[in-house]
Amino acid sequence: MAQPFSFRVIKTAGHARAGIFYTPHGPVLTPTFMPVGTLGTVKGVAPDQLAHTGAQMILANTYHLHLQPGEEIVQHCGGLHRFMNWSGPILTDSGGFQVFSLSSLRQITDEGVTFQSPRNGNLIHFTPEKSIQIQNALGADVIMAFDECPPYPASYDEVNNAVNRTTQWLKRCINAHARSDQALFGIVQGGVYPELRRLSAQQITEYDLPGYAIGGVSVGEPSELIHDIVKTVAPYLPQDKPRYLMGVGTYREMALAISAGVDLFDCVIPTRLARHGAVLVRGERWNLKNRAFQRDEQPLDSTCPCYTCQHFSRAYLSHLFRSRELLGYTLLSIHNLTELMRFSLGLRQAIINGNFVEKLQSILSSSASSIYKNSN
């Protein structure tokens, strides 16, 4: 390929599309779910185990890696791919969401954000230039523009200010970006206000970037509003570029977003649930602390090809979690990640096979599809 990044749609079903996103570290079949490896590791899972879940592209976080171990160390060790021994594509978040959601002390100006480090209390100043500088040093395939992510609820004026700031900061991110082997994605903000979402999308797409993200969802708003936001924004994003919905990883919301034309997703749900003894089985959330599992010799899911389901019983997994054995967290994470990969790539195959509408209707009719309700 002449360019290190490109995106090709190979089949559509209405607005839904099956595509291939080409990166320097390999192609990504879309739509797909991207596991979150905040600090350069998907919690509890080794890279070879992660690859066997079907994961193609993973995330790491600029904010957290800047705090520990620091981008200088990652760069000294050969960049993020070599540092964490992951040969596939990586995306780094800009750190904007964490700055605005995790920092108890922060001051926002048009220049950037000053916040207190949760590690040692030191004041840190993040600007668009600083975020890009850190991401250039980390060396991920896809890097995100530094944006202002307002919480929910926020007033119209607050969100409007965030949209304007996000656009101005994107210009500075583009000017600061120094590596042609990294794709810079812009982020659309606008909260739950359709006119602000349209405005942000129009402003962000004025810049010819390799891809675009829909940000500012899953920040406290009701789940039904997520689809409204996606339906508003997607038509304004280029057809020939990948579209990334940030922070969403439940069946219903992913399926609806795919039906609107979204290609990439991420969420901490699979590993976070695993650390609490919860597993996802065909969209349902099971709590392995339930006594019903203590003598159950069946696998979690007899149709699942993951290492966990192929080798261990529900009874053993329940025992591991009750005993607080670290192996339990790993095995549950492997299964949950595999579940999300199978789901997203299953929808991709449905688009290719021509039965996406039927698949979507089946998902939407399931009572467990929205928020992974505990059914046991």
BANU-91442 format. One record per residue: z, y, x of N, C-alpha, C in turn. Coordinates in steps of 0.05 Angstrom, whole numbers, padded with zeros to 5 digits, always signed. Layout:
<nodes>
ZYXZYXZYX;...
</nodes>
This chain:
<nodes>
+00000-00024+00017+00000+00000+00000+00000+00025+00018;-00015+00045+00009-00016+00070+00024+00011+00085+00021;+00024+00083-00002+00049+00096-00006+00072+00076-00007;+00096+00083+00004+00118+00064+00004+00129+00058-00024;+00123+00076-00044+00133+00072-00071+00111+00075-00091;+00110+00057-00110+00092+00059-00133+00102+00043-00156;+00092+00048-00179+00101+00034-00203+00076+00027-00219;+00076+00001-00228+00053-00008-00243+00062-00022-00269;+00052-00013-00292+00057-00026-00317+00037-00048-00321;+00047-00073-00326+00028-00095-00329+00025-00104-00358;+00044-00097-00376+00042-00105-00404+00061-00086-00420;+00052-00080-00444+00069-00063-00462+00073-00077-00489;+00094-00068-00502+00100-00077-00530+00111-00053-00544;+00093-00037-00557+00102-00011-00567+00107+00007-00543;+00131+00018-00542+00139+00035-00519+00151+00018-00496;+00160-00006-00502+00171-00024-00482+00149-00031-00462;+00157-00034-00437+00137-00042-00417+00149-00060-00396;+00133-00079-00387+00139-00097-00365+00124-00085-00341;+00138-00081-00319+00126-00068-00296+00135-00079-00270;+00124-00067-00248+00132-00074-00221+00136-00048-00206;+00160-00045-00195+00167-00021-00179+00167-00030-00150;+00147-00019-00135+00144-00027-00107+00161-00009-00089;+00176-00021-00071+00193-00006-00052+00190-00018-00024;+00199-00003-00004+00197-00014+00024+00211-00040+00028;+00231-00047+00012+00245-00072+00015+00238-00092-00006;+00214-00089-00018+00205-00109-00036+00201-00099-00064;+00186-00114-00080+00180-00106-00108+00204-00112-00126;+00206-00096-00147+00227-00100-00168+00213-00104-00195;+00217-00127-00207+00205-00132-00233+00221-00119-00254;+00209-00103-00271+00223-00088-00292+00214-00096-00320;+00231-00092-00340+00258-00080-00338+00278-00099-00325;+00298-00087-00312+00318-00103-00299+00344-00089-00297;+00365-00105-00294+00392-00095-00290+00399-00095-00261;+00412-00073-00251+00419-00070-00223+00449-00072-00220;+00460-00093-00206+00489-00095-00202+00499-00071-00185;+00523-00064-00190+00536-00041-00176+00552-00051-00152;+00546-00041-00129+00561-00047-00104+00571-00021-00093;+00591-00009-00106+00601+00018-00101+00605+00024-00071;+00620+00007-00058+00627+00012-00030+00611-00006-00011;+00586-00012-00019+00570-00029-00002+00575-00059-00006;+00588-00065-00029+00592-00093-00036+00595-00095-00066;+00581-00115-00078+00586-00121-00106+00611-00138-00107;+00632-00128-00119+00659-00138-00115+00661-00168-00119;+00671-00182-00099+00677-00210-00101+00653-00229-00096;+00630-00217-00090+00605-00234-00088+00591-00229-00062;+00586-00250-00047+00571-00248-00021+00542-00243-00027;+00527-00231-00007+00499-00225-00012+00482-00249-00020;+00487-00272-00008+00470-00295-00015+00476-00305-00044;+00502-00303-00051+00509-00309-00079+00496-00289-00098;+00496-00264-00091+00484-00243-00107+00455-00248-00111;+00441-00256-00090+00412-00261-00092+00407-00284-00112;+00424-00304-00112+00420-00327-00130+00426-00320-00159;+00438-00297-00165+00442-00289-00193+00416-00279-00205;+00396-00274-00188+00371-00261-00196+00370-00232-00191;+00391-00221-00180+00391-00192-00174+00369-00185-00155;+00355-00163-00161+00333-00154-00144+00340-00129-00128;+00353-00110-00143+00359-00084-00132+00388-00078-00139;+00403-00066-00120+00431-00061-00125+00438-00032-00119;+00461-00023-00128+00470+00004-00124+00493+00006-00104;+00494+00028-00091+00518+00036-00076+00523+00066-00082;+00547+00076-00074+00554+00103-00083+00559+00121-00060;+00546+00144-00061+00548+00164-00040+00576+00175-00037;+00588+00182-00059+00615+00193-00059+00635+00174-00044;+00636+00149-00053+00655+00131-00042+00649+00123-00013;+00624+00120-00006+00617+00113+00021+00621+00136+00040;+00619+00161+00030+00625+00184+00046+00655+00185+00053;+00672+00177+00033+00701+00177+00038+00709+00154+00056;+00696+00131+00053+00703+00107+00069+00679+00089+00069;+00667+00082+00093+00676+00089+00120+00665+00115+00131;+00648+00128+00115+00634+00152+00125+00605+00145+00132;+00586+00162+00125+00558+00156+00129+00551+00154+00159;+00566+00167+00176+00560+00165+00205+00563+00136+00215;+00584+00122+00205+00588+00095+00213+00566+00077+00202;+00559+00080+00177+00538+00064+00165+00512+00068+00180;+00505+00093+00187+00481+00099+00202+00482+00087+00230;+00505+00089+00242+00509+00077+00269+00504+00047+00269;+00511+00034+00246+00509+00005+00244+00482-00004+00233;+00462+00015+00233+00435+00008+00225+00427+00014+00197;+00443+00029+00183+00437+00035+00155+00449+00015+00136;+00448+00023+00110+00463+00008+00090+00453-00021+00087;+00426-00026+00089+00416-00053+00086+00428-00071+00107;+00427-00063+00132+00438-00079+00153+00468-00080+00152;+00481-00058+00145+00510-00057+00145+00522-00077+00125;+00509-00080+00102+00520-00098+00081+00504-00124+00080;+00484-00127+00097+00467-00151+00099+00454-00158+00072;+00442-00137+00061+00426-00141+00036+00397-00133+00042;+00378-00152+00040+00351-00147+00048+00334-00135+00026;+00344-00134+00001+00328-00124-00021+00332-00094-00024;+00319-00082-00044+00321-00053-00049+00349-00045-00056;+00356-00020-00048+00382-00008-00055+00378+00020-00066;+00394+00027-00085+00394+00054-00096+00422+00066-00091;+00423+00091-00082+00449+00104-00080+00451+00127-00100;+00473+00127-00115+00479+00149-00133+00486+00173-00116;+00482+00197-00128+00486+00221-00112+00515+00228-00107;+00533+00216-00122+00561+00223-00121+00569+00243-00142;+00549+00254-00156+00555+00275-00176+00574+00266-00198;+00569+00242-00208+00585+00232-00230+00614+00229-00221;+00618+00218-00197+00645+00213-00187+00659+00240-00181;+00645+00259-00171+00657+00285-00165+00668+00297-00191;+00652+00294-00213+00660+00307-00238+00679+00291-00254;+00680+00264-00249+00697+00248-00266+00723+00238-00253;+00723+00236-00226+00746+00224-00213+00763+00244-00199;+00753+00267-00192+00768+00286-00177+00786+00303-00195;+00812+00303-00190+00830+00318-00207+00829+00348-00202;+00822+00355-00177+00820+00383-00170+00792+00389-00161;+00778+00405-00176+00750+00412-00168+00744+00440-00177;+00726+00452-00163+00716+00479-00170+00686+00478-00168;+00673+00485-00190+00644+00484-00192+00633+00512-00190;+00614+00515-00173+00598+00540-00171+00569+00533-00169;+00552+00553-00169+00523+00548-00166+00517+00537-00138;+00535+00542-00119+00531+00532-00092+00536+00502-00090;+00557+00492-00104+00564+00464-00103+00591+00459-00116;+00604+00438-00107+00630+00430-00118+00650+00426-00096;+00673+00438-00098+00695+00433-00080+00716+00416-00094;+00724+00394-00082+00743+00376-00095+00762+00364-00075;+00783+00353-00086+00804+00342-00070+00800+00312-00066;+00800+00303-00041+00796+00275-00035+00819+00259-00046;+00812+00237-00061+00834+00220-00072+00847+00203-00050;+00836+00203-00026+00847+00187-00005+00868+00201+00011;+00863+00226+00018+00882+00240+00035+00889+00269+00026;+00877+00277+00003+00882+00303-00008+00867+00326+00005;+00850+00320+00025+00834+00341+00038+00813+00352+00018;+00807+00377+00022+00786+00389+00005+00759+00383+00017;+00740+00374+00000+00713+00367+00008+00694+00384-00008;+00673+00394+00006+00653+00410-00008+00627+00395-00009;+00618+00389-00034+00593+00375-00038+00573+00395-00049;+00550+00396-00036+00527+00412-00045+00503+00393-00049;+00482+00402-00061+00458+00385-00062+00448+00377-00035;+00449+00395-00016+00441+00389+00012+00459+00368+00024;+00485+00370+00019+00504+00351+00031+00499+00323+00019;+00495+00322-00007+00490+00296-00019+00465+00282-00008;+00444+00298-00005+00419+00287+00006+00423+00279+00036;+00437+00296+00050+00442+00289+00078+00457+00262+00081;+00477+00258+00064+00492+00233+00065+00473+00210+00058;+00458+00213+00036+00440+00192+00027+00418+00186+00047;+00408+00206+00061+00388+00201+00082+00400+00184+00104;+00425+00190+00111+00439+00175+00132+00445+00146+00123;+00452+00142+00097+00457+00115+00088+00432+00098+00087;+00409+00110+00080+00384+00096+00083+00375+00078+00060;+00385+00083+00035+00377+00067+00012+00347+00073+00006;+00335+00055-00009+00307+00059-00017+00304+00082-00036;+00322+00083-00056+00321+00104-00077+00346+00120-00075;+00343+00146-00074+00366+00164-00074+00364+00183-00098;+00388+00192-00107+00389+00207-00132+00395+00237-00125;+00383+00254-00141+00388+00283-00138+00417+00289-00147;+00429+00308-00134+00456+00317-00141+00454+00333-00167;+00470+00325-00187+00468+00337-00213+00496+00343-00224;+00497+00360-00244+00523+00364-00258+00524+00348-00283;+00543+00330-00285+00546+00311-00307+00569+00320-00325;+00564+00334-00346+00586+00343-00364+00597+00320-00380;+00623+00320-00386+00635+00299-00401+00628+00302-00431;+00637+00282-00447+00635+00284-00476+00663+00285-00487;+00669+00304-00505+00650+00324-00515+00650+00349-00497;+00628+00363-00497+00626+00388-00483+00610+00407-00501;+00616+00433-00499+00603+00453-00516+00574+00456-00508;+00559+00468-00526+00530+00473-00521+00527+00490-00496;+00543+00511-00494+00541+00529-00471+00548+00514-00445;+00568+00497-00445+00575+00482-00421+00553+00464-00413;+00541+00450-00432+00519+00432-00426+00494+00447-00417;+00489+00470-00430+00466+00486-00422+00469+00496-00393;+00493+00504-00385+00498+00512-00357+00493+00488-00338;+00502+00464-00347+00498+00441-00330+00468+00434-00327;+00453+00437-00348+00424+00433-00346+00411+00452-00327;+00417+00477-00329+00406+00497-00311+00414+00492-00282;+00439+00485-00278+00449+00479-00251+00435+00454-00239;+00432+00434-00256+00419+00409-00248+00390+00414-00238;+00376+00432-00253+00349+00438-00245+00348+00454-00219;+00366+00473-00216+00367+00489-00191+00375+00471-00168;+00393+00453-00172+00402+00435-00151+00380+00415-00143;+00363+00407-00162+00341+00389-00156+00322+00402-00136;+00316+00428-00140+00299+00442-00121+00310+00441-00092;+00336+00444-00090+00349+00444-00064+00350+00415-00053;+00353+00395-00070+00352+00368-00061+00324+00361-00049;+00303+00370-00063+00276+00365-00053+00272+00378-00026;+00281+00402-00023+00278+00416+00002+00294+00403+00025;+00316+00391+00018+00334+00379+00038+00325+00350+00045;+00310+00338+00028+00303+00309+00032+00284+00307+00056;+00292+00289+00075+00278+00288+00101+00266+00261+00108;+00265+00242+00089+00255+00215+00096+00234+00206+00076;+00210+00200+00085+00189+00191+00068+00193+00162+00059;+00211+00147+00071+00215+00119+00063+00238+00117+00043;+00246+00140+00032+00266+00140+00010+00254+00156-00013;+00256+00144-00037+00246+00157-00061+00268+00173-00074;+00264+00199-00079+00283+00216-00092+00277+00217-00122;+00297+00208-00138+00294+00209-00167+00309+00234-00178;+00296+00248-00197+00310+00269-00211+00325+00258-00235;+00345+00274-00244+00362+00265-00266+00361+00285-00289;+00356+00274-00313+00355+00290-00338+00383+00292-00349;+00393+00316-00354+00419+00320-00367+00414+00332-00395;+00435+00342-00408+00431+00354-00434+00451+00344-00455;+00469+00326-00447+00489+00317-00466+00478+00305-00491;+00490+00311-00514+00480+00301-00540+00464+00321-00555;+00455+00342-00541+00439+00363-00554+00409+00358-00549;+00394+00350-00570+00366+00343-00566+00349+00364-00552;+00353+00390-00560+00337+00411-00549+00343+00415-00519;+00368+00410-00511+00375+00412-00483+00364+00388-00467;+00364+00365-00480+00352+00341-00467+00322+00346-00462;+00308+00356-00482+00279+00361-00479+00275+00382-00457;+00291+00403-00457+00288+00424-00437+00292+00413-00409;+00313+00397-00406+00319+00385-00380+00297+00367-00371;+00287+00350-00389+00265+00332-00382+00240+00347-00374;+00234+00368-00388+00210+00384-00381+00213+00398-00354;+00237+00408-00348+00242+00421-00323+00242+00401-00299;+00255+00378-00303+00257+00359-00281+00229+00347-00275;+00213+00341-00295+00187+00328-00291+00166+00348-00281;+00173+00374-00279+00154+00392-00266+00150+00385-00236;+00170+00370-00226+00168+00362-00198+00157+00333-00197;+00137+00329-00181+00124+00303-00180+00141+00284-00162;+00160+00271-00175+00178+00253-00161+00170+00224-00166;+00180+00205-00149+00173+00177-00152+00186+00164-00176;+00206+00176-00188+00219+00165-00212+00239+00185-00224;+00248+00178-00248+00266+00196-00262+00288+00180-00276;+00312+00193-00278+00335+00180-00290+00344+00196-00314;+00356+00182-00333+00370+00194-00356+00400+00192-00350;+00412+00215-00344+00441+00215-00337+00457+00225-00360;+00484+00226-00355+00502+00238-00375+00505+00221-00400;+00500+00195-00399+00507+00177-00421+00529+00159-00412;+00542+00145-00431+00565+00129-00425+00587+00145-00412;+00590+00170-00422+00611+00188-00412+00632+00194-00434;+00633+00176-00454+00652+00179-00475+00640+00183-00503;+00613+00186-00504+00601+00190-00530+00599+00163-00545;+00598+00164-00572+00594+00139-00588+00568+00125-00579;+00569+00098-00580+00547+00083-00569+00521+00088-00585;+00523+00095-00611+00498+00100-00626+00484+00125-00616;+00498+00143-00603+00485+00167-00593+00468+00161-00568;+00474+00139-00554+00459+00133-00530+00429+00129-00537;+00424+00114-00558+00396+00109-00565+00382+00135-00574;+00396+00152-00588+00384+00177-00596+00376+00194-00572;+00394+00194-00552+00387+00209-00527+00363+00197-00513;+00362+00170-00511+00340+00157-00497+00314+00162-00512;+00314+00160-00539+00290+00165-00554+00280+00193-00552;+00299+00212-00548+00291+00240-00544+00279+00245-00517;+00290+00232-00497+00281+00238-00469+00256+00223-00461;+00255+00197-00468+00234+00179-00457+00206+00190-00460;+00198+00201-00483+00171+00211-00486+00163+00233-00467;+00183+00246-00455+00177+00268-00437+00176+00259-00408;+00181+00234-00403+00180+00223-00375+00153+00211-00370;+00142+00214-00346+00115+00204-00340+00113+00174-00345;+00090+00165-00355+00084+00137-00360+00082+00121-00335;+00074+00133-00313+00068+00118-00289+00091+00119-00268;+00115+00126-00278+00138+00127-00260+00161+00111-00272;+00178+00098-00256+00200+00083-00267+00221+00102-00280;+00233+00092-00301+00254+00106-00316+00280+00091-00314;+00301+00105-00307+00327+00093-00301+00348+00105-00319;+00361+00088-00336+00383+00096-00353+00409+00090-00339;+00424+00110-00331+00447+00107-00314+00472+00099-00329;+00485+00078-00318+00512+00070-00328+00512+00055-00354;+00490+00042-00362+00489+00026-00387+00484-00003-00380;+00500-00021-00392+00497-00049-00386+00506-00068-00409;+00505-00059-00434+00510-00077-00456+00484-00085-00470;+00485-00108-00483+00461-00119-00494+00446-00100-00513;+00460-00090-00533+00447-00073-00553+00435-00048-00541;+00450-00034-00525+00441-00009-00513+00418-00013-00494;+00419-00035-00478+00397-00041-00460+00372-00048-00475;+00375-00065-00496+00351-00073-00511+00338-00049-00525;+00354-00032-00537+00343-00008-00550+00330+00010-00530;+00342+00013-00507+00330+00031-00487+00304+00019-00476;+00303-00007-00473+00278-00020-00464+00257-00016-00485;+00264-00017-00511+00244-00013-00532+00234+00016-00532;+00249+00034-00520+00240+00062-00518+00225+00068-00492;+00224+00048-00474+00208+00051-00450+00224+00054-00424;+00250+00046-00424+00266+00048-00400+00262+00023-00383;+00264+00026-00356+00258+00004-00338+00282-00006-00322;+00301+00011-00315+00323+00004-00297+00350+00011-00310;+00370-00006-00304+00397-00002-00315+00417-00009-00293;+00441+00002-00296+00463-00007-00279+00489-00004-00294;+00509-00020-00286+00535-00017-00299+00555-00035-00283;+00580-00028-00283+00601-00044-00269+00612-00066-00287;+00602-00068-00312+00613-00087-00331+00616-00116-00321;+00595-00128-00309+00597-00157-00302+00621-00163-00284;+00624-00148-00262+00646-00154-00244+00673-00144-00254;+00673-00122-00268+00698-00111-00278+00710-00131-00299;+00693-00141-00317+00703-00161-00336+00713-00185-00322;+00699-00194-00301+00707-00218-00287+00735-00215-00275;+00742-00192-00265+00768-00187-00253+00790-00187-00274;+00783-00186-00300+00802-00187-00321+00801-00214-00336;+00787-00234-00324+00786-00260-00336+00768-00263-00359;+00748-00245-00361+00729-00245-00384+00701-00253-00374;+00688-00269-00390+00661-00278-00384+00642-00271-00407;+00617-00266-00400+00597-00261-00420+00580-00286-00424;+00579-00295-00449+00564-00319-00456+00546-00312-00479;+00520-00309-00473+00500-00302-00493+00509-00278-00510;+00519-00258-00496+00526-00233-00509+00554-00231-00519;+00568-00254-00521+00596-00253-00529+00615-00251-00505;+00638-00239-00510+00658-00237-00489+00680-00257-00494;+00684-00276-00475+00705-00296-00478+00727-00290-00458;+00752-00293-00468+00776-00288-00451+00786-00315-00442;+00783-00321-00416+00791-00347-00406+00821-00351-00405;+00836-00331-00411+00865-00334-00413+00873-00348-00440;+00854-00350-00458+00858-00363-00483+00865-00392-00479;+00885-00403-00493+00894-00430-00489+00872-00451-00496;+00854-00443-00513+00832-00462-00521+00816-00471-00497;+00816-00456-00475+00799-00463-00452+00814-00481-00432;+00840-00485-00435+00855-00499-00415+00847-00528-00411;+00837-00541-00432+00829-00569-00431+00799-00573-00436;+00784-00551-00436+00756-00551-00443+00740-00559-00418;+00727-00582-00419+00712-00593-00395+00683-00584-00395;+00675-00568-00414+00647-00559-00414+00643-00537-00395;+00618-00533-00386+00612-00508-00370+00613-00484-00389;+00614-00461-00377+00614-00436-00393+00589-00436-00412;+00566-00442-00401+00541-00442-00416+00523-00463-00405;+00518-00484-00420+00502-00507-00411+00473-00499-00405;+00464-00476-00415+00437-00467-00409+00435-00449-00385;+00458-00442-00373+00458-00422-00351+00454-00436-00325;+00435-00426-00308+00430-00439-00282+00448-00431-00260;+00468-00413-00265+00484-00402-00243+00502-00424-00230;+00510-00418-00206+00527-00437-00191+00552-00444-00206;+00564-00425-00219+00589-00430-00234+00585-00450-00256;+00565-00445-00273+00560-00463-00295+00550-00491-00287;+00538-00492-00264+00528-00518-00255+00549-00535-00242;+00572-00524-00234+00591-00539-00219+00620-00539-00230;+00627-00522-00248+00655-00519-00256+00658-00518-00287;+00681-00528-00295+00687-00529-00324+00702-00503-00332;+00703-00499-00358+00718-00477-00369+00748-00480-00363;+00757-00505-00363+00785-00511-00357+00792-00502-00328;+00774-00509-00309+00780-00502-00281+00779-00472-00278;+00760-00458-00290+00758-00429-00288+00782-00416-00300;+00792-00427-00323+00816-00416-00335+00840-00419-00316;+00841-00443-00304+00863-00448-00284+00862-00428-00261;+00838-00423-00250+00836-00405-00228+00846-00377-00235;+00837-00368-00259+00846-00341-00266+00875-00340-00272;+00886-00360-00286+00915-00360-00291+00931-00361-00266;+00920-00374-00245+00934-00376-00220+00928-00353-00201;+00911-00334-00211+00903-00311-00195+00891-00319-00168;+00875-00340-00169+00860-00349-00145+00835-00332-00142;+00830-00322-00118+00807-00305-00113+00781-00318-00120;+00780-00344-00117+00755-00358-00123+00747-00354-00152;+00767-00352-00170+00761-00347-00198+00746-00322-00203;+00754-00300-00189+00741-00274-00192+00712-00277-00183;+00707-00291-00162+00680-00295-00151+00663-00311-00171;+00673-00333-00180+00657-00350-00198+00651-00337-00225;+00670-00322-00235+00665-00308-00260+00645-00285-00256;+00647-00272-00233+00627-00250-00227+00599-00262-00224;+00597-00284-00211+00571-00297-00208+00558-00303-00235;+00574-00314-00253+00564-00320-00280+00556-00294-00295;+00574-00275-00295+00569-00251-00311+00544-00236-00301;+00541-00235-00274+00517-00222-00263+00492-00237-00271;+00493-00264-00269+00470-00280-00277+00463-00276-00306;+00484-00273-00323+00479-00268-00352+00464-00242-00356;+00471-00221-00342+00458-00195-00346+00429-00196-00334;+00426-00210-00312+00399-00213-00301+00381-00229-00319;+00391-00251-00330+00375-00267-00349+00368-00252-00374;+00387-00235-00383+00381-00220-00407+00359-00199-00402;+00361-00184-00381+00341-00163-00377+00314-00175-00370;+00313-00195-00353+00288-00207-00346+00277-00224-00369;+00294-00233-00386+00285-00247-00410+00270-00228-00429;+00280-00203-00431+00265-00184-00447+00239-00176-00434;+00239-00176-00407+00213-00171-00393+00193-00193-00400;+00202-00218-00400+00184-00240-00406+00175-00239-00435;+00192-00230-00453+00185-00227-00481+00163-00206-00484;+00164-00185-00469+00142-00165-00470+00116-00178-00461;+00117-00193-00440+00093-00206-00429+00083-00227-00449;+00101-00241-00461+00093-00263-00479+00084-00253-00507;+00090-00228-00513+00082-00217-00539+00102-00222-00561;+00127-00229-00555+00147-00234-00576+00171-00216-00572;+00167-00192-00561+00189-00174-00556+00202-00164-00582;+00186-00158-00602+00197-00147-00627+00216-00168-00639;+00209-00193-00640+00226-00214-00651+00251-00217-00634;+00249-00215-00608+00272-00217-00590+00291-00194-00595;+00280-00170-00598+00296-00146-00603+00311-00149-00629;+00297-00157-00650+00310-00160-00676+00333-00180-00675;+00329-00202-00660+00350-00222-00657+00375-00210-00643;+00370-00194-00623+00393-00182-00608+00407-00162-00626;+00393-00146-00641+00405-00125-00657+00420-00137-00681;+00413-00161-00690+00426-00174-00712+00451-00188-00703;+00455-00191-00677+00479-00205-00667+00503-00187-00668;+00525-00196-00679+00550-00180-00680+00562-00175-00653;+00554-00191-00633+00566-00188-00606+00550-00171-00588;+00528-00160-00598+00509-00147-00579+00517-00120-00569;+00534-00106-00582+00538-00078-00575+00558-00074-00553;+00583-00083-00556+00603-00076-00536+00617-00101-00525;+00604-00124-00526+00615-00149-00515+00643-00154-00527;+00644-00157-00553+00669-00163-00567+00680-00190-00559;+00707-00191-00558+00721-00215-00551+00720-00234-00576;+00707-00257-00573+00704-00274-00596+00722-00299-00594;+00740-00300-00574+00758-00323-00572+00786-00314-00567;
</nodes>
